[in-house]
Amino acid sequence: GRPHVRWVLYMATWAAIRARSPLAETYRRLVEAGKPKKLAVTACMRKYLTMLNAMQRDNLPWYPKGSSA
């Protein structure tokens, strides 16, 4: 893929993992299952991209957990 887009997605994914988001749980589960950390981050990137694509497809805004929408 495009290097700049991939880098932005990578950084956003790490931020989500550090922020204890649902992606952090996915990352933790994969690492505890013995997967390499790089593979776990890549899997989280794919999951994040899938969520973003669905939001764009359905024209949905982002509502952080706990916010009132």
Protein Blocks (a to p, Z undefined) as FASTA:
>chain_A
ZZklmmmmmmmmmmmmmnopaklmmmmmmmmnopafklmmmmmmmmmmmmmmmmmmnopa
cddehiaZZ
